[in-house]
Structure formats: structure tokens, C-alpha cells
Amino acid sequence: MAQLDGKVVIVTGGTQGVGEAVARHAADCGASGIVICGRQQEKGTAIAAEIESSGCPALYVRADLASADDCLAVVEACDQRFGRVDSLVNAAADTNRGTLEDTTAEFWDHLFAVNVRAPFLLTQQSVRVMKREKIAGSIVNILSIAAYCGLECIMAYSATKGALSTFTK
């Protein structure tokens, strides 16, 4: 499978779950570079090393996507290492629970920072690199059925996925 030959892919949340699976699959599909990010330094470094050992150059960037600066640093690190961005997969998300009654303003803001603002900032910066390099790239935002059904126990999370769905459209 060589659908990604010559392509550099950024995958948020690449240190676990869906993001990790996407990063590994992109490497298996012939990507010429993978950038993953997450908060878990040891795990991220190990996954990047495993991807590299399979023959695909990889870079782990420690990032807390609640931080706008960290979001920008992910794309900057990719640009510095590979000189391009062909694809961005926004797989990272904070899935912590909260009902209408127990969700604080701080928790609401945190979820929106990670689940909505981070994909926006990463997309914005990636598109700037794509335009500079004249790349017709791709951006994938991982959604959830929660975007369409606001369950009581994940009310705030559902709202973020609804917002991300609208942003994607």
C-alpha cells in the first residue's frame, strides 16, 4: 500500500487510541514523514521510535492542545523537520465527562480549547504551510456520534463535537 508515498502527515493524539492507529496506518501506507503529538513524553517518544523502525521518519512533539502556543509548535516542528505538511488528522480530544449541573466554566473552556480551538489552530497553520508549498493537502477531523446526540453525562463534550462538525463543514 503506497497511497501516501511522499506525504507528510501530522496526527494529533498520536500517543494512544485512534490517533496512534492513524499514525501507524499512515506509516504503513508509505508516508514519508509522520508527526505525532500528545502530553505523554515517554509514550510519544516510544511510538515515534517504533514508527521510525518500520522505515518511516517520525517525530514526537510534546504538546498540550489546551495551549495555543503548543498547537502552533506542532506544525512548526513538522515544517522544520520535513519542510511541508500534506495532511493533518485531528484525532486528539478530551473525553472527560460533565453534566449540565456539574460542568464548571473552566471545564467547559478547557474542553472547547482542546476539542475545537486546537483543531482550528492546527488547521490554520497547516493550511499556511500547504499554500506556501503549493500542496493540495487533506485535513481530517475525527468526530463522534456525540455531535448529534447530547447525552446528559457528556453534555460539554457533545457540544465540542457539534462545534467541530460545523467547523469541518
N, C-alpha and C positions, 0 to 999 in steps of 0.2 A: 504494500500500500504506500503510494507516494503522493497522495493528494496535497501534501503540504511542503513538497520539495522547495527549498529556498525561502521558506516563510518563517518569520519570527513571530512568536505568539506570547502574549502576556496573559497569565491566568491568575486572577485573584483568588484567594482561598486555596491556593495550590498546596497547602501543607496537610490537607485532610479532605475526606469526603468527595463530593462531586468535583471540586477544583483539582484535587490530586489526580483523580481519574482522568479528567480532561487533559491535564498536563502530560500525563504518561501516554495517553492515547495520541496526543499531538506529536509526541516524540516518535511513537511507533508508526505514525503516518508520514514520517520523513521531514518534520520541521527542522530548519537549520539553526534554530535557537528557541529556547523556552525561558521565560522569566516567570517565576512564581513568587508570591509574597504571602506573608502571614506574620503573626506575632510570635510564633514558636521557633526561635532561632535554631535549636538543635534539630528539631524535626525538619524544618525547611532546608537546612544545610544538607541533611542526610538524603532527602528526596531529590534535591538538585544533583547531588553526587551520584545517586542511583541512575538518574536520567542521563547524566554525562557518561556513565559507564556503559550505557546502551548505545553510545555513539552520537548523541545529540548534545551540543553545547547547552548548558543550563546555568542559570543564575538565580540565587535566592536573595530576595531583598526583604529585610525585616521591616514590617510596616504595620502600624495600627491605623486602619482605614477610617477611624473616627477623626484622625488628624489630616487636615487638608494638605499640610506640608508633606506628610508621608505618602499621600496619594500621588502627588506630583513627583516625589522622589522615585517612585516605582517606574514611571515612564521615562524619567531622566536616566535612570540606571540602565534601562533597556536601550535607550538611544546611545548612551555612551559605549556600551558593550557591543551592540550589534549595528548601530547606525540606522536603524529602521524599526518600524512596527507594522506588521502586516495584519495582525489580528489581536483583538482584545476579548477575553472571556471574563465577564464579571460574574464570578461564581461565589465570591465571599458574601456572607450575610451573618448578621447577629440574629439568632433564632430564639433568644430569651423570651420568656412568657410574660404577659401582663394583661390584666383585665382593665375595664374602664375604671373600676374603683381603686385598683392598686398601682396603676401606672402613674409615675411621677412625671413632671415636666422634664426633668433631667434625663430620665429613662427614654421618654418619647424623643427628645432631641438627639440622644445617643443613637437610637435605632435609625432615625432618619439620616444622621450623619454617615453611618456605616452602610446602610442599605439603599440609600437614594443619592445623597451628595457624593459619596465616593465613586459610584459608577458614573455620575455626571462628570466629575473632575477627571477621572481616568479616561473617559471617552473624549472629552475636550482636548486633553493633552495628546492622546494617541492620534486623534484626527489632525492635529497640528503637524505631528511628525509625518503622518501619511501624506498630507498635502505637500509638505516640503519635499518629500521624496517621490512625489507623483505616484503614490501607491493607491490603488483601488482596493482598500482593505475590507475587513469584516469585523463587526462588533456584535457579540452575543451577550445578552443579559439574561441570566438564569432567573426565571420567575418561579412562582409557586401557585398551586391551586388556591392558596390563601389570599391571593389577589382578588379572587372572585367570591369568596365566602368568609366573611368576618366572624370567625369563631370567637366566642367570648374570651377564651384563655389566651388567645394570640391576637387580640384586637390591634395592638400597636404594630406588631409585625405584619399583619394583614394590610394595614394602612400603608406601610412602606412598600409592600409588593404591589399594591394597587398604583401607587405613585410611580414605581419603576416601570410598570406595564405601560402607563400613559407616556412616560418619558421615552420608552422604547418605540412606541407608535409614532 
